Amino acid sequence: EAFLREELGDFKYDLAPGAFFQTNIGVAELLQKMLVELIGKCLENEADASSSVLSGGAAESAAQPEAWDLYSGVGALTFPLAPLFGKVAGFELSSAAVQSAKRNAGLNGFSNCRFEAGDVRKLVRRFSGAPKLVVLDPPRAGLAGELVKTLLLKKVPWLIYVSCNPHTLARDLGLLSEKYELKRVQGLDMFPHTHHLETLVLLKRRSG
């Protein structure tokens, strides 16, 4: 077969050769669940009309908020966003992963997901839109300084940072602290019997 079929939570994924996917399915499913819970907390107290998306399902209204998934891979964290936002955009360097993600959007019945292949730093800089939330799931090297500067300029209300490297996470949180406050940190044992740690972080942009 041209694709390898995997399931994660409520979603199906066809993986092209060379596309990254988590090997620890149990913890990856927990990560998906916690992501959705955090998004609910981000949106439930929003005073604007777009907060009605929480009870509206995966509607296509342009009035609903937008979310971005940076380093989106095959869509493991993108598709949990799709029922909660009017539009979702995924940015990923790997063309094999983007090929899989586009296929998986159709496989899971989502028409509000868009995926772009290329350098994430450049894609975010030139991509139009005003996302209410951005999910960051970078490789071990963490975020490039250029990308951090772009995110600070974008004035995104909420960031959710998923990291597999506490050292680069600490560095990036220090840079983001210029405009963002830390609201929650949760460790997950994605790699049992090793010193590696997956971390889920919620950041809220300071007013003013």
C-alpha positions in Angstrom: 0.0 0.0 0.0 1.1 3.6 -0.7 0.0 4.6 2.8 0.2 3.1 6.3 -3.1 3.4 8.2 -3.0 4.4 11.9 -5.7 5.5 14.4 -5.3 8.1 17.1 -8.2 8.9 19.3 -11.3 9.5 17.1 -9.2 10.1 14.0 -7.7 8.0 11.2 -4.3 8.8 9.6 -2.8 7.5 6.3 0.9 7.9 6.6 3.1 8.4 3.5 6.6 7.0 3.6 8.9 9.3 5.5 6.1 11.1 7.4 6.5 11.4 11.2 4.0 9.9 13.6 4.1 9.3 17.4 5.0 5.7 18.4 3.4 5.9 21.8 -0.3 5.9 20.8 -1.7 5.9 24.4 0.1 9.0 25.5 -0.4 10.7 22.1 -4.2 10.2 22.6 -3.9 11.7 26.1 -2.1 14.6 24.5 -4.9 15.1 22.0 -7.5 15.0 24.8 -5.6 17.5 27.0 -5.2 19.8 24.0 -8.9 20.0 23.5 -9.5 20.6 27.2 -7.0 23.5 27.1 -8.7 25.0 24.0 -12.0 24.9 25.8 -10.6 26.9 28.7 -9.1 29.4 26.2 -12.5 30.0 24.5 -15.1 29.6 27.2 -14.5 33.0 28.8 -14.1 34.9 25.5 -16.7 37.7 25.3 -16.8 38.0 21.5 -19.4 36.2 19.4 -17.0 33.7 18.1 -17.0 31.9 21.5 -20.3 30.3 20.5 -18.2 27.8 18.5 -17.9 25.7 21.6 -21.5 24.6 21.3 -21.8 24.9 17.5 -19.6 22.1 16.4 -17.5 22.2 13.2 -19.5 25.0 11.5 -18.1 26.8 8.4 -19.0 30.3 9.4 -16.4 33.0 8.6 -17.4 34.6 11.9 -15.9 31.7 13.9 -12.3 32.0 15.1 -9.3 30.6 13.2 -6.5 28.4 14.5 -3.0 27.6 13.2 -1.0 24.4 13.8 2.8 25.0 13.3 4.9 21.9 12.5 1.6 20.2 11.9 3.0 16.9 10.5 0.2 14.6 9.3 -2.4 16.4 11.3 -2.2 14.6 14.7 -2.9 17.9 16.6 -4.6 19.7 13.7 -7.8 17.6 13.5 -8.7 18.0 17.1 -8.8 21.7 16.4 -11.1 21.3 13.4 -14.5 20.9 15.2 -13.7 23.9 17.4 -12.8 26.5 14.8 -14.2 27.9 11.6 -10.8 27.5 9.8 -7.6 25.7 10.7 -4.3 26.0 8.9 -1.4 23.6 9.3 2.2 24.6 8.3 4.8 21.9 7.9 8.2 21.5 6.2 7.9 17.8 5.2 6.1 17.5 1.8 5.4 13.8 2.7 3.6 14.8 5.9 1.6 17.5 4.1 0.6 15.0 1.5 -0.7 12.7 4.2 -2.4 15.6 6.1 -4.4 16.7 3.1 -5.5 13.1 2.5 -6.3 12.7 6.2 -8.5 15.8 6.2 -10.8 14.1 3.6 -10.5 10.8 5.4 -11.9 12.4 8.6 -14.5 14.5 6.9 -13.0 18.0 7.5 -13.3 20.6 4.8 -12.1 23.5 7.0 -8.5 22.4 7.2 -5.8 23.8 5.0 -2.2 22.6 4.9 0.9 24.4 3.5 4.3 22.8 2.8 7.5 24.9 3.3 9.7 26.7 5.8 7.3 27.4 8.8 9.1 30.7 9.5 8.3 32.0 6.0 4.8 30.6 5.9 3.7 32.2 9.1 5.2 35.6 8.1 3.4 35.8 4.8 0.2 33.9 5.6 -2.8 36.2 6.1 -5.3 35.7 8.9 -5.7 36.5 12.6 -5.8 33.3 14.5 -7.2 33.2 18.0 -5.0 30.3 18.9 -1.7 28.8 17.6 -0.4 25.3 18.4 3.4 24.9 18.3 4.9 21.5 18.1 8.5 22.0 16.9 11.3 19.5 16.6 13.9 19.2 19.4 15.7 22.3 18.2 12.7 24.4 19.3 11.5 27.6 17.7 13.7 29.8 15.5 14.3 33.3 16.9 12.7 34.7 13.7 9.5 32.7 14.3 9.3 33.9 17.9 9.5 37.5 16.7 6.8 36.9 14.2 4.5 35.4 16.8 5.0 38.3 19.1 4.0 40.7 16.3 0.9 38.6 15.3 -0.7 39.3 18.7 -2.2 35.8 19.0 -4.4 35.7 22.2 -3.4 32.1 23.0 -0.5 29.8 22.4 -0.2 26.1 23.1 3.4 24.8 23.0 4.1 21.1 22.7 7.7 20.3 23.3 9.9 17.1 23.4 12.9 19.0 24.7 12.7 20.9 28.1 16.0 22.8 27.3 14.8 24.5 24.1 11.3 24.9 25.7 12.8 26.9 28.6 14.7 29.0 26.1 11.6 29.7 24.0 9.4 30.4 26.9 11.9 33.0 28.1 11.6 34.8 24.7 7.9 34.5 24.6 7.5 35.9 28.1 8.0 39.3 26.7 4.3 39.3 25.7 2.9 36.0 27.1 2.2 34.7 30.6 2.5 31.0 31.5 -0.9 29.6 32.5 -0.3 25.9 32.7 2.5 23.3 32.3 1.9 19.6 32.1 4.5 16.8 31.6 3.7 13.6 29.7 5.8 10.4 29.8 5.8 9.9 26.0 9.1 8.0 26.1 9.0 5.6 29.1 12.3 4.4 30.6 14.2 7.3 29.1 15.1 10.8 30.3 13.1 12.4 27.6 9.9 14.3 28.4 7.0 15.6 26.4 5.5 18.9 27.8 2.3 20.7 27.1 2.3 24.4 27.9 -0.5 27.0 27.7 0.4 30.7 27.2 -1.9 33.7 27.3 -1.0 37.1 25.7 -0.8 39.9 28.2 -3.2 42.8 27.6 -1.7 46.1 26.4 
